[in-house]
Amino acid sequence: MTKISQLETEKVELNAREKSFEEEIAKLKKDKLAFEDELRLEMASEKEAFQAKIEELKNKLIQSEEQSKEVERNSFLAKSEFDKEKALLAQKVSFYEKSLEEATKREKV
């Protein structure tokens, strides 16, 4: 009878250990799910932040390109204005040179 009693005691202990292990497994599964949920939320948040940063950088790039084009247009306009002014001054110089030549010829006559 002691052997039966000893076996029954071992069975009770094994059942208690099994129940304890099952509870531990259940707790670990619950912790794992909570951790996975937390990671999913964190990753979604980071993805959203990265997408916002990408949009911000795209907008800055577009703005920079527009500013570059505006500077290029202004530079072209300024060069055109400069070339026009240069041509006008060249005409004036030519006119004054001819006028000076004619005045010099008239003085000699």
TARA-V587769 format. One line per field, one symbol per residue. burial: 1 if it has 9 or more other ideal C-beta (glycine too) atoms within 8 Angstrom, else 0. Layout:
# TARA-V587769
burial=???
This chain:
# TARA-V587769
burial=0000000000000000000000000000000000000000000000000000000000000000000000000000000000000000000000000000000000000
